[in-house]
C-alpha cells in the first residue's frame, strides 16, 4: 500500500511512499492533531509531518495508517 498526499491549494504532491510496517508514526511535539514519521533507516529516508484541522481527524488518520501497516505486514 502506498501513501500519497497533496497540498490543498496547489494540488502538488508533497508525500509519496510505501506504507511499511517498520514506519513509526509519532505525535508531533505539543500537538494532538499532528503526526511525524520517517520513511526508513536508509540514506534515502525522508521525514514527514502532517497536521489536521482537529484531533478527531488526526486520530482517524493514525488508525487508517496502522491498518495499512497491518495489511502490508501480512503481505510481506
N, C-alpha and C positions, 0 to 999 in steps of 0.2 A: 504494500500500500504506500501511497505517496502523500506528501503534504504540499499543498500549493496555496500561496496567499498572494493577494493583490492589494495594492494601495487603493483606498476607496475613491479618491477623486480622479486619479490618473489611470487607474486600472493596470498599472505597471506591476509586473511580477516582482515580489520582494522576498519570496521564500519558495524554494522548490527542492525537496529532498525526500528520500525514502524514510518511512517511519520504522526505525529499527527498535527491537526490544531493549537494546542497550542504552538508548537515549534516556536521560534522567531529566524530567521536567520539574523545575523548582519554582516556588513562588518568588516573584521579584521583591526586592527589599522594600519594606514599608508600603506594600500594596496588596490588597486582597482581590484585585482584578487584573493582575498581570503575571505572566509566566516567562521564564527564561530557560533555554536549553542549548546544548552543544551537540552538533550532529555526529561527533565521533572523536576518536583519540588519534587520528592521523594528522599529517601535516596539512591536509586539505579540509580539516574540520572547520566549521563555522559556528559562531554564537548567534542565536536568535532570541528575540524578545517579542512578546505580543501583549497588548493591553486592550481590555474590553470596556464597554460603557458601564458595566456593573458586575458585581461579584457573581451573580447567578449565571451570566454568560461565560464568565471565566471558568466557573466550576463545570459547566456543560462542556466547554472545550476540553478541559483536562480529562473528563470522563470519556469523551469520544477518542481522544488521543490514546488513552490507555486501552480502549477497545481495539484500536488499530494495532497497537503494540502486541496485544494478546493474539490477534489474528496472525500477525507476522511471525510470532514465536511458534505458532502451530505449523505454519507453512515452512519455516526454515528448519 
